[in-house]
Amino acid sequence: MHLKKYLLKGLHRLQKGPGYSYKELLVWYCNNTNTHGPKRIICEGPKKKAMWFLITLLFTSLVCWQWGVFIRTYLSWEVSVSLSLGFKTMDFPAVTICNASPFQYSKVKHLLRDLDELMEAVLERILAPEHSDANATRTLNVTMWNYTPLVLIDEQNPHRPVVLDLFGDIHNGSVSSSPAPARSCTAHGCKVAMRLCSLNGTVCTFRNFTSATQAVTEWYLLQATNIFSQVPQRELVEMSYPAERLILACLFGAEPCSYRNFTSIFHPDYGNCYIFNWGMTEKALPSANPGAEFGLKLILDIGQEDYVPFLTSTAGARLMLHEQRSYPFIKDEGIYAMSGTETSIGVLVDRLERKGEPYSQCTVNGSDVPVRNLYSDYNTTYSIQACIRSCFQDHMIQNCSCAHYLYPLPHGERYCNNREFPDWAYCYSHLRMSVAQRETCINMCKESCNDTQYKMTISMADWPSEASEDWIFHVLSQERDQSTNITLSRKGVVKLNIYFQEFNYRTIEESAANNIVWLLSNLGGQFGFWMGGSVLCLIEFGEILIDFVWITIIKLVAFAKSLRQKRAQARYAGPPPTVAELVEAHTNFGFQPDVARPGPDPGTYPDEQTLPIPGTPPPNYDSLRLQPLDVIESDSEGDAI
């Protein structure tokens, strides 16, 4: 009730405003506004009123259109990029070093024996099929071959290609039914492809290659993945190159270092990798000055003579520069350093600072990314590469029921292998070529808002020189193997110099191209140019809108009040009973009050009869008349209004 009274009082005060109707309100606004057009509509004659009305309507439309353009531009959240240069002492980047070969062949030979024999037989069939009968009686373990064999596709007749197995089993293509012997087609006249099947060989696809070299390399890598996925990681670490064999010498600035200053991680593609200045357990090392004398100097022995012959066709060291506490995706972002050379790497630093929501879909720490980060076990920072690979591994588990060996293994899952998951190669190949899968992962993953990139300038020279080769190899052999004989060779050593070219760093920063000041300036400029208005004119217009709403409320309240009065009066056929009638009815149960009529009905009494003389009624005072409570309340509300 109290709230209702306050509302009624407020409505009563608003009645003192610009008017009681919409027309009076509009006239009052046109007479008092500071906007130029509406005043002329009221003050001028009929013709000019029409002209000014059209002009005002046109310019109002232009202003609204321009406002829509500017607001839409502001809500597009465009950014501008600024480039600034800074100069200060910087932390030296983390340096990851890997060998191009993930394992020492002498330690994994027993695992790859059957695969290597099968690979040699495949090469014999491809290179010299007419002389392959000499080894035809050799016993081969063709179990893995039956899962994913290599085939020759004879396309002499493009409309009827024939698929031929390298070992004599003939498998006709879907459009051909004529068998042909395997030795009738060689790699020179046919394409070498990999056959991938699922559902017990009922559904197959062929992965084609333009060169037999690519085909056998990819096939061998796929089979090696099947083998290594069944070996515990602890054993794989022991089969890779140890730090004391890989890192022969280390010098950072003027301070000596050794392999003990490196952190070891296992990378499925490169085996044991070693990270200098990772910053996990110790503070990042700063660089005292720019220049080669204040950088990191390394001498490595890649042990090329112990490479796995069919698994690795590249010799050298793989290295990558990255931020502290970030995981090194060295396969995608690393570079090779060639053996027998000294590689000098000058570094420049670019720092990227992106705007967050709503300007871009970047993330600060990856907590708002709907992908489980499988690299979080390394306690590293978020990166989009980690997100995309984690997303692919999740899809691999969902579609193939197993995890791929090249990506981290989630808890409770198993790596794919031919024995437990015979269809995994077909599933992996199909998922790898799926555009929808890549787009899904790219849309789910976000870039990091802050990133540091290292731009490298690389130069190389032969090392050691012919004049110094003898004594350098003698010293290094003595230090590592305690041998007076030379145990190193030019094809196995790599020297690296990594340093800052200068302490200037570039900061590439995103900023809002259109901020709120830009928006208000353009909105005000358009409004002032086309209609001569200002912020006060907008306030006046807002005031009129409020008055319009209040007048509407007043009319609705008045309509509701009249509707209630009509409903109250409809409860009685005549006027309400008086007090005397109510008292008489209470004491005399036989009392029947006179029913008020507008006049005597001539048809009721005949002309010869005398009209009855009414008795003296009790006093009938209006002040004593009882009325329904809702009628009294409505009257009081009407008085308040």
N, C-alpha and C positions, 0 to 999 in steps of 0.2 A: 504493500500500500504506500509506503514512504517513497519508494522509487517511482511509483506512478504519479505521486504528487509533484515530485521534482521535475518529471518529464512534462507534466501539464504546465508548470510554471515556466519552464524553458520555452515551450511552444507559445505561451502568452507573451513572453518577451520578444520572441521573433516576429510577432505580429506587428511590432513597431518598426520593422525593417523596411525594405524598399517597396513592398506592396503585398497585396493579398492574392494576386493572380499572376499567371505567367506573363501576360502582356505588360502589366505594370512593372514587373521585374525586368523585362527586356528593355522597356523604354528608359527605366532608371539607369540601366547599365550603359546604354548608348549615350546618354546625357553626361555621365560622370566618368567614363573610361578615358585613359590617356592614349589609347590607340586611335590613330587618326581616322581611319575609314568609318567606323560605326557612328561617330559624331555627325559626319556629313550626311549619313542616311536619314537622320532625324531632322537636321536643320534645313536641308535644301528642299527645293520644290519637288513636285512629283517626278519630272523627267530626270532631274539630277539624282533624286533618290534611287531611281532604277539604275542609273549609270554607276553610282557609287556602290550600290549593292553588288552589281556584277563585278566591279573592280575589286572590291573587298573579298568577294567569294573566290575570284581567280587567284589573288595573291595569297589568300589563306591556303588554297590548294597547293600552290607552289611551295609555301613554307612547310606544309605537312609532307610533301614529297621529298624535299631536301632533308628534312629531319629524319625521314625514314632511311634515306641513303646513308647519312652520317651514323645513325644508330646501328644500321646493319654492318657498316664498315668497322665500327668500334667492336661489335660483338663477333667479328671474324677473328679477333685475337691475333692479328698479324704482329710480327716482330721485326726489329731492325738489328743488324749485326754491327758491332763496333770492334775495332782492332786497336789495342793499346800495347805499348812496349814497356817492359819493366827491366830493372837491373838489380840483382841481389845475389847473394850466395845461395845456391840451391843444393838440395839433397841429390846425391848420386842415384841414378835409377837402379832398380833391381835388374840383374843380368842373369838370364837362364841359359845354361849350356847343355846341349845334348849331343850324343853321337848319332850319326845318320843311321847306323844299324842298331836296332833295339837290343840285340842279344849277341853274345859270342857264340860263333858256330860250334866251337869245340864243346860247349856246354849244353847246346840244344840239339845236337846232331842225333842223339838217340830218340828224341821226340819227332824229328822230321825225316827219319830214315825212309819210311814207306812213302811219304809224300815226295821226297827227292827222287826216289827210284821211279815213281809214277811220272814225275815231271820230265825226267830224262827220256822215258819212253814216249811221252807226248812230243817232245822236241824231235826225236828221231822220226816219228811218223810225219811231222810237219815238214822237216827239212829234207829227209831222204826216204820217202815212202817205199821206193823200189828196193832199198837195201835193208829194210826193217825186218826181213824174214830171219836174219841171223839171230836176233834177240826174241824171236817169236815164242820160244819155249821158256823164256824167263818168267818166273813166278812173280806176280804183282798182287799187291793188296788193293783190290779194286772196290773195296767197300765205300770209300769216300768218293771214288769216281762215279759210282752208281747214283749217288745223291745229286751231284752237279757235274755232269760230264761236259767236255768240250766237243763240239761238232763242227763239221764242215758243211757249208750251205752252197750247193751248186746252183748258180743263177744263170746258167747258159740259156735256159728258157725262163725268162722272167715270170711268165704266166704259170709255170709248173716247176717251182724250185724243189730241189731234192735235199733232204737233210741226211748227212752221212756221219756215222760215228767214227772216231779216229781209230778205234780198235776193232773194226770190222762189223760190228752190229749195225744193221741198217734200220734207220727209223725214217719212214717216209713223211714228208710234210703233209699238211692237211689238204693240200691241193694236188698231191702227186701220189701215185700208187706203184710206180715202177721202181724196183730196187736197183741199186748200182753198187759195185764193190767200192770199198773205201779208198783203195789205191788208185782209182781212176780219176780222182780229184785231189789236187794238192793245194797248198796255201797260195800258190801263185794264181790259180784259176778259181779259187773259191774263197769265201769269207769264213773266218774262224769266229765262232760264236759260243756262248755259254748257255746251256739249256738248264732252266730252272723250273722245277715241277713241284706240285703240291697235290694233296689228296691221292697219295699212292700213284702218282704219275698220270692221273687223269686230266689234270689241268697244267699246261706247260706254257712257258714263254721263252723267247730267245733274246739274249742280250748280245747285240752285234758289235763288232769292233772293225776299225779300218785297217788295223795291223795285228798280225799274230803276236807281236811283242806285247802289245797292250792286253791282248786276250789272255795269254799265259800268265802274265804278271798279276792281273786281276784275279784269275782263277787260283793261283798259288796263294795270294793274300787271303782269299776267302777260306781256303782250306786251312791255312795256318791259323786264322782266327778261330776256326772250329777247334783246333788242337790246343792253343794257348788258353782258351776260355775254360778248359777243364783242369788247368794247372793252378794251384794256389798262388796268390800274388807273392807270398814270401819266397817261394821257389823261383818265381820269375825274376825277382830282384837279385837273387844270387846268380842267375844266369846272365844278367846284363853286365855292363862295364862298371867296375867300382871306381870311386872317385880318385883313389891313389894311383890307378892306372891311367885314368883319363887326364887328370890335371898334373902336369909336370912342374910348372912354376907359376907363381902368382905374385904380383906386386901392385899395391894400390897407392898411388902417389909416391911417397918416400917410405911407406910402411910395407914390410914384407907380409905376405899372407900365404895360406896353403889350402889344401882341400878341406881342412877342418873348418874353414870360414864359410863353407857352402852348405846349404840345406838341400837334402836329397828328397826328391819325389819320384814316383814311378808314373811314367807316361806310356799308355798302351802302344803308341806309334813309335816312340823312340827309347823305350826302356827307362833306365835310370837317368834322370836329369838333375842338374845341380844349380842352385840359385844363390847368387851372391847379393848380399845387402837386401834380403827380402823384408826385413823389419818385423818378423814375427815375434822373436824373443829378444831382440836387441834394437837399439835406436838406429835409425837410418843414418848412414855415413854421409857427411857433407863433402862437397868438392871444394878444395881450398882455392883453386884458381882454374880458369879455363886453359886448355892446351893439353898436348899429349903427355907432358911430364907429370901432370896431376890426375891422370886417369887410371884405368885398370889395365894391367898388362898380364896376359895369360899365354902360356905355352901348353898345348894339348897334344896328346897322342891318341889318335882315333883307332889305332890298331886295325888298319884296313885289311890286313892279311887274314883276320879272323871274322870277316863279315859273312853273313848268311848269303850264299850266292844267289838264290832265287828270290829271296825276300827283299833285299835291298840292292838297288841298281845305282844308287848315288853314294859317292864317298865324300866325306867332309864333316864339319861340325855345324850343328844347327843352333842358332842363338837368337835371343829376343830380349829387347829392353822394354820394361813395363814398370808400373807404379809399385810401391811397396804394398804388401798385403793383398795383391791381386793375383789371380791364378793365371799362369802363362799358357795361352792357347798358341803354342809354338808352331803347330802344324799350319795354322792359318795366317799367323802374323809374324813368324820368324823368318830369318834369312840364313843362307848357307855361307860358310867360310871354307874356301878350298884348301885342300892339303898342299903342303909345299910352298905356302905363301904367307906373307905377313899382311893381315887385313886391318886397315886403320878405319875406324868408325867415328866420325865427328857428329856430335849430337846437338840438336836444337830442340827447345821445349815449346810446345803449344799447349795452352790451357784453355779448355772449352767450358763455358758456363752457360747452361741453357736455362731458359725460363720454364718454370713448372706450370702446373695447371692454372688457368685454362689455356695457356699459350701453346703448350706442347705436352705430349704424352710421356714426359720423362719422369724418372723416379730417383729419389735420393738414396735409398738403401735397399730397394727391392721388396720392401714389406707390403706394398700395395699391388704386387704382381701376382696374378692367380696361377703361378707355376711353382711347383716345389723345386727349390734350388738344390740339385744333387751335389754341387760343389761346396756346399756349406760345411761339409766335414773337414775341409782344409782350412776353415776359419778365414776365408778370403772375402773381399768385398764383392758387391754385386757388379755384374757386367752383362751386357746383352748377349754375348757369346755363351756365357754360362746358362742363361735362360733358354736360349734356342736349343742348345744341346740337351738340357734337362727336359724340355718339352718333347723333343724327338724321342728320347728314351722312354718317356711316359707313353707316347703313342706306340712305340715298339712293344712295350709290355701289354698294352691294351689290345693290339691287333695280332701280335705274334706269340703272346703268352710267355715271352722270355726277354731278357735284356741283352743289348749288344755289348760285345767285349770292349769296344773303343770308348764307351761312356761309363760314368760311375754306376755302380750297382746299388740300387735301392735296397733297403733292409727287407729281408723276407723274399727276395726274388732270386732267380738263377740266370746265369749267362746262357745264351743260345749255343747249342751244339747239335751235331747230326744224330747222336744217339738218342737224346731225349726229345728233341724237337726237329724231326726230319724235314719239316716244311719251312724252317726258319729262313733259309737263303731266298726262297721265292717270296716270302712275306717281306723280308728286308729290302729286296730289290724293288718290289712294288711300292713300298712305303717311301723309299728313297727317291723314287721318280715322281711321287705324288705332288702335284702343284697345290692341291687343296691342303695337304698337311703342312707344307711350308708357309702358306698364307695364314693358316690358323696359328702357327707358332709365332710368326712375325706380328700378327695382330695382338696376341696375348702378351708378348714381351715388350718391354719399354727400354728406351735408352737411359743411360745414367745422366743425371743433370750436370754433374761435374766430372770432367774427364781430363786426363793428361796424355798427350801424344808426343812421342819422341821421333823427330825427323832426323834421318841418318844420311850422312854423306860418306860414301864408301870408296876406298881406294885400296889397291892391292899391289904387291910386289913379290918377287921370288924370295923365299927365305928357307933355309940359309943360302947365302951365296956359295958359289963353287969354292972360293978361297977359304971360307970359314966353315964349310960344311963338316970337315973332318973333326976339328976340335970341339965344335958345338955338340955333335952327336956323341963324342967320347964323354964329355962332361955330363950330359943328360943321362947317358946310359949308366955312368958310374953313380949318379945321384939316385936313380930309381932302382936299378937292378944290382948295384954294387959289383958291376962287371967291368973288366978292362976292355972287353970287346964291345963293339958297337951293336946295340940291340934295337936301334931306331933307324928309320929310313925317311927319305924325303916324302914318300907317298903317305906317310902316316902322321907327320907333325903339322900343327897349325899354330900360328902365332896371331894374337889378337891385341889390338890397342883400341880402347874405348875411352872417349874423353868428351868434355864439353868444348864445343868450338868457341863459344862466348857465353857470358853470363846474362846476355839479353834474352828475355823470354817474351813470347807473345801471348796476350790474353784475348781470346775471341769470345766476346760476351754478347748475349742476346738481351735486348730491352724492348719494352712495349712500343710498337710503332705508333699507336693511337691510345693515349691515356685519357683520363677523365677531363683534364684541362683542355686538351685538344677538342674533345667532344663538346664541352660547354661553350668554348669559344666559337665553334662553327655553328652551333645551334643559335647562340645569341646573335652572331653576325647575320645569319639568314633572316632571323625574325626582325632584327632592326632594319635591314636593308629593304625588305619587301613590305613591311607593315609599320615601321617606325616604332616598334614596341621594345620593351625591356622586361626585366624580371618582375617589376612592379605590375606591369600589365598582366603578366601571368598570374600574379597573386590576386589581382582584381577578378580575373576570370574564374579562379578557384573559389573566390568568395561568392560569386554568382552561382556557381554550381552547388555550393553548400546551401544557399538560400533556396535554390530550386528544389533541393532534396527536402528541406524543412517545409516548404509550402506543400509539397506532395504528401508529407507525413500529416500535416494539419488537415488536408482534405480527406485523407484516409481515416483519421480519428473522428472527424465530424460525420463522415458517412457511417462509421461503425456506431456512433452514439445515436444517430437517428434510427438506425436499424434496430437497436435495442429498445428504444422507446416504442416503436411500432409493435415489437413482439410483446412488450409489457401491456400495452393497451388491448391487445388481442385476447388476453386471458379472461376478460369480462365482456358480457353482452351489452351492458349499460354502464352507467357510472358506478364507481365503487360504493359499497354500503356506508351509511353514516354511522357515527358512534351510537346514537340512540337506537338505530336498527340492530346493531350488533348486541347492545345491552338487552333489548326486548327479546331478541331471539334466544339469548342466554337464559332469561328468567321465565319466559312464556314459550313453551315448546309448541303451542298451537298458533303462535303469531306468524302471519304471512305478510311480509312487507309489500307495499304497493309497488307495482312494476311501472316504472316511468315510461310514459308513452309521449310521443310528440304531439298528440291531440286525440280527441275522442273519435272513435270509429263510427261513422253514421250507421253502418250496417249492423252494429252490435245491438243498439237500442232502437226500438220502433218509435215512430213519431208520437203515438198516443201514450207512451210511457214516459215518466219523468226520470230524468237522469239522477242517479244516486248522489246524495250529498256526502261528500267525503268527510271523514272524521278529521279532527284536528291532529295534524302530525306533530311529532316531537320536534324540538328545535333542530334546524339543519344548518350548522355552521361549517363553513369550509375549513376553518382552522382545526375543527375536530375530525375532519375526514381522514380516515386511514388509507394510506396508499402503500403499494408494494415497495419493499426496500430498494429494489433495483431502480425504480422510477425516481425515488428520492435521491439516490446516489447519482443518477444521471443528471438531475436538475442541479445538484451541487457542482458537478463537474462543468456543466454549462455555465454556471455563474462564475466559476474560476476562470473559464476561458474568456 
